[in-house]
Amino acid sequence: QCSSTCAGGFQRRVVVCQDENGYTANNCDEKSKPMEQRSCESGPCPQWAYGNWGECTKPCGSGTRTRLVVCQR
């Protein structure tokens, strides 16, 4: 499984040398050994996008200001 659901993950697997009976062997050619790790990703990571703050709801006291905030992929 990929270590990340977005940008920059990697996958790992175990590669061992075995004989025809499944026992550990030492006579495999190291040059032909398959890679044990490779990069993977499922596209760009989501990020927050936000707009400018709106006007305050009151000229004094406890007013509020709002802005649009969305999660984008």
N, C-alpha and C positions, 0 to 999 in steps of 0.2 A: 504494500500500500504506500502511496505517496505521503511523505512527511508533512506536506502542506496542501491545503485545498486551493491555493493560489500561489502565484509567483515564487520561484526559487526553491521548490522542494526536491527531495531525492528519494529513490527507492533502493533498498538493499536486499540481497539474497545471499545465502550461504552456498559456496561452491566447494565441493570436496572431491578428492580422487578416490574412486572405488573400483574394486574388481568386479567380475561378472556375477559374483554372489552377494554383492552389496557391502563387502568388507573394505575397510580403509586400506588403500594401496599407496605406494610411493613412486610408481613408475609412470605417472602421467607427464606429458610434455608441458612444462610451465608456459611455453610460448603460446599454446593453444587454449590456455585456461580462460573461460568466459569471464567477463567483467562482473564484479560483485556489487557495484554501485553505479547508478546512472541518474541523471537529473530528470525531473518531471515537474509539471505544473498544470493547473487547470485554468490558465488565463490570468488576467490581472486581478489584484486584490480589490475588494470593495473599499470605497472611501467616502467620507462625509463631504457633501457639497452644501454650502450655506450661503444665504443672501445677506444683505445689509440689514442692520437693525432698523425697525420702524420707529415711528414717533411715539413718545411717551403718552400714556392714556390720561395723565393728569398733569397740570402745570406745577403742582407741588404735592407733597405727601407721598403716599405709597402707590405710585403708578407703575405700569409695566410696559416693557418694550418687547416686541416679538420679532422673529425673523424666520424665514423658511429654512428648514434643515432636512435634507434627504440623504439616504444611503444610496450611492450609485455604484454600479459594477463597471 
